[in-house]
């Protein structure tokens, strides 16, 4: 399957965007002082669920970004 240049750039941008957004989210989650993420210094279910969401998003964002990067490299080799 051959990806077009715009689709490849979109996938790569999505992967980068996913990392930027979720790194910011995890930083905010760890620094949470509202009591949602930590109760007496111990992580809550809220923390674990959102950390799992972030990890899954990192994995998917990386996979999608790699597809975009591979698409761009394949286009460069053929042109």
Residue pairs with C-beta under 8 A, 6 or more apart in sequence:
2 71
2 74
2 75
3 11
3 67
3 68
3 71
3 74
3 75
5 72
5 75
7 68
7 71
8 67
8 68
8 69
8 71
8 72
8 75
9 68
9 72
10 68
11 64
11 65
11 67
11 68
11 71
12 65
12 68
12 69
12 72
13 68
14 61
14 64
14 65
14 68
15 61
15 62
15 63
15 64
15 65
15 66
15 68
15 69
16 65
17 61
18 57
18 58
18 60
18 61
18 62
18 64
18 65
19 58
19 61
19 62
19 65
21 57
22 54
22 57
22 58
22 61
25 50
25 54
26 51
26 54
29 37
29 47
29 50
29 51
29 54
30 37
32 38
32 47
36 44
36 46
36 47
37 43
37 44
37 46
37 47
37 50
38 44
38 47
